[in-house]
Amino acid sequence: MKTISHHAALIYVMVVISAADGVMSEKELKTMGMLAKSLPVFRDFEDHRLLTVAQECGSILQEKDGLDAVLGLVREALPEHLAETAYWLALEVALTDSRVMLEEIRMLEIIRRALKIDRLVASALERGARARYQVA
């Protein structure tokens, strides 16, 4: 099995959640770019590689059992302490459109299980992400 960097693993998670509803919106793509440019975890990532890494993930997803392959690569590449970060990134991308589709909710659960994130921790991350997107 091919290995990827922790940066690629985080990007793969964002791509997976963005593609979950069948449409990668312009807003979601912009959010991915903004996150990759601004978060400390991406400090040593060359952000011009974002599109290439996202396309690599997309290619794998199109293969038979592609989702399982992508999640396997993510699990292998992510240090344990970045699992919650990956889940939070998925939440950020999912909430970008101000609506979370049923497919995205299902995918978040798949990601949570794949990354072995405790339900209570996931709930806290979800609540924080929702609070960030509240409007008056």
Buried (B, 14 or more C-beta within 10 A) or exposed (E): EEEBBBBBBBBBBBBBBBBBBEEBEEEBBEBBBEBBEEBEBBEEBEEEBBEEBBEBBBEBBEEEEBBEBBBBBBBEBBEEEBBBBBBBBBBBBBBBBEEBBEBBEEBBEBBBEBBEBEEEEBEEBBEEBEEEEEEE
